[in-house]
Amino acid sequence: MKALRAGSLAISALMLAAPALADDKLKSVIESPERPSAEAERDQYRHPYETLTFFGIEPDMTVVEISPGGGWYTEILGPYLAEEGKLVAAHWNMDQEDLPGYYERGMATYKERISAERFGDVEIIAFDPPEMTDLGEAGSADMVLTFRNVHSYAGDDNFRDVAEAAAAVLKTGGVFGVVGHRLPEDREQNPSTGYVKQSWVVGIVESSGFVLEEASEINANPADTADHPNGVWTLPPGLNVPEGEDEEKYREIGESDRFTLKFVKR
């Protein structure tokens, strides 16, 4: 009986230790000297440790990152998942007609970034709804993440396609984590400003096979009025401030007010 009890205690200790070790690994990646300092400086606004912990990420997961852009979050997700898990980057469709020049430059920079050994084998796939919405084999992913790009799909009325694609690739119980620039609920939505309503996002995602498990204010910024001359891009890091206006005013506001939503596939 004593041996059985000791064995049970040992198993319990290991179960408790596993999340702690995962957390330590995440902290280590975020604090790594190999991470560009200019990107680390934005942690005060983007809160990567708190955000990824809120979503429940673990190092052995298969994670799909939608529209990773230049790779700010890939810089964290890639090394974190390299040994035990897998990162799939659902990036631009590079075979489209009239491909913008910045796509070519951006993809070249992204590929150069992930070529470093610490990233392991990041898989890049094309994602361009509504035509290209396959994020992988059905039920193959543990988590799908999208950061600060809901407006891009909302403007083309394709965000439902994004949510349905996430539902298709996720396992039952898998997590769809969404961070976006938040528009106050009493304002008229215009995605070209970069801001969208939290309620609008929740409505679409919940009607696409998910339930909202929790909303967090990790990335909130009450100083952001979401009413700027050049939309969200008026604020840092872009600081696209009209000529003659006080840039320091927008710098002091900081980066945008953001919702952080954790959805679970039903």
N, C-alpha and C positions, 0 to 999 in steps of 0.2 A: 504493500500500500504506500509506504514511504517513497519507494522508487517511482511508483506511478505518479504520486503527487509532485515529486521533484521533476519528473519529465514534463508534466503539465505546466509547471511553473517556468521551465526552460523554454517551452514552446511559446507561452504567453509573452515571455521577455523578448523573444525573437520577433514576435508579431508587433510588439510595441516599438522595438528598435528599428524596424524596417522603414517606417515613415520618417523617423528622425534622421536616419542615414540618407534617405532621399532628399530631405530638406537640406542637410549639410552639403550634399552634392550640388544642389541648386544654388545655394549660397556661394559655393566655391566657383561655379561657372560664372555667376554674375560678378563676383569680385576678382575674377582672373585678370592678371596684368596683360594678357593677350587680347582682351576685349578693348576696342578703341575707346580712348578716354572721352572723346567727344560724344560717344553714344552713352557711356556710363553717366555723364553729366545730366542726362535727361531722366535718370532713374527717379529723381525727385518729383517728376510729373507722371511718369509711366508706371512706376512701382512694379517692376517685373516679378520680384520675389513674392510680394503679397498677391499679385494678380494670378500668377500661375499656381500658387498654393491654394488660392480660393477655388480655382477650377479643378483642383485635385490631381494635378499632373504627377506621374511617377516615371522613373527612368526606364522602365521596361515597356512602356506604352508605344503603340503606333499612333502617331499624331500627324494630322494634316493641317498645314498652315495655308489658308486661302489668301492669295494676293500678298505675298511677303514683301513686295517692293524691293527696296535696297537691302533688306535683310536685318533690320534692327532686332527683331525678335528671333530670327534665324540664328543670329550670333549667340543666343542663349540656348535655344531649343536644340540646335545641331549638336554641340558638344555634350549637352545634358543627356541626349538620347543615343549618342554614338555607340556606346558599348553594349547596351542591353535592349534598346528600343529601335525605333525607326521614325525618321522625319520625311514626310512627303510635302514638297513645296508645290502648291497649285498656282502656277505662275502664268504670265502672259502667254497668249497664243502667238508664237513667233512666225506662223505660216500665213497670217492674215494678209490681205491685200493692203497696200498703202501703209505699211508698217511704220509707225512714227520712229524717227531717229533715236529718240531718247529710250525707246524700248530696247533697241539694239545695244546702246551704250549701257543701259541699266542691267540688261541680262548678262553682258560680258563682265561687268563689275560683280554681279551676284555670283556668277560661276567662279570667278577668281577667289571670292571670299570663301566659298564652301570647298574649294580645292585643298584647303589646309587640312592636315591630318586629323586635327582635333574634331572635325565635323563628321568623321566617318563617311558613310555612304548616303548622302541626302539625295532622294529621288525627286527630280523635277518633272512635273506633268503640265500640260496645257489646260487651262481652265478659262472658258470664255462663254458664259451663258448669254443667250439661251441655247446656242448651238452646241457648245462643248461643256457638258456638266458632269462628266464621269470623274469622280474623285478616287476610284479604285474599286476593288472587288467588294460586293455587297457584304456588310457586316465585318469588314476587315480592320476597321479603325476603332481605337478606344476614345479618341478625342479629335474634334475639329475646332480650329481656332481662327478667328478673324479679328484683326485689330485696325480700327480707325479707317475702315473702308466701306462701311455700309452705304454711305451716300453715293459711292461710285455705282453701285448696283441699283440703288433706289432711283437715281436719276434716269436710268434706262428701264426702270420698272422690272428689274431682273432679280430683286432680292429674294422673291419667293423661290426662284430657281436655285439660288444659293442654299436656302434653308432645306429644300427638298433633296438637293445633292448631298448635303451633310447627313440628312436622315438616312439616305440610301447606303452610304459608306460606313456608318457607325453601327456598332453592335448594340443590341438592346441594352439600355442602361448607360450607353456611351454619352459623352458630354460634348455639347456644342457651346463653346465660350465666345461671347461677342462683346467687344469693346467698341464704342462709337461716340462721336461728338453729339452731345445731347442738346436738343432744342426744347425750350420750355413748352409745356403742354398747351398753353393758351395762345401759341403763335401758329401762323400758317406755315406749313412745311414746304420748303424749297430746297431740295437736295443739292442744288448748285452752290449753296452757301457752305456745304460740308456738314450741316447739322440736320439731324432727324429726331423725331420724337421717340422716346423709349416705349411708349404704349404702342406705337405703330410697329416697331420691331417685335415686341412681345406678341402682338396679334398675329403677325405673319408666321413667326416661328412656331408658336403653339398650334397653329392650324396646319402645320407641316409635319406633325408627328412627334412633337416635343411637349414637355411641361417645364415651365419656369420653376426651377428648384429654389433659386435664390438670386437676389439682386444686391450688389454691393456698391458702396460709395467710395471704394478704394481710390478711384480715379476722378473723383468729383473736384470741381473748382468753383466755389460759389462766387468768385470774383469775375467769372466769365459771363457776360450778358448774352452771348450768342448773337450779338447784333453789331457787326463790324463792317466797315466799308468794303472790304474784300473777303468777306466770309471768314471762315476759320483760319484761312491762310494769312490773315492780318496778324494773328498771334504767333508767338514762337512755336516751332523753330523757324518757320518761313519768314515771318516779319515782313510780309508784303504790304507795307504801309504806304498809303497815298502820299505823294509829294506834298510837303508843307505841313504834314501832321507829325505829332510828337511820337517818335518811335519808342521812347522810353515808357510812355503811357501803356503801350501794349506789352512791352517787355515785363513791366511790373505785374500785369494781369497773370502772366504765365501761360502755359499751354491750356488747351480747351477743357471745359467741363465735360466729363465722359460718364456714360453708364457702363456698368460691368455686369453682364448677365450670364448666369449659368443655367443652361437648358439641359435636360436629360431626355434621351430618346425613350419613348414609351414602348 
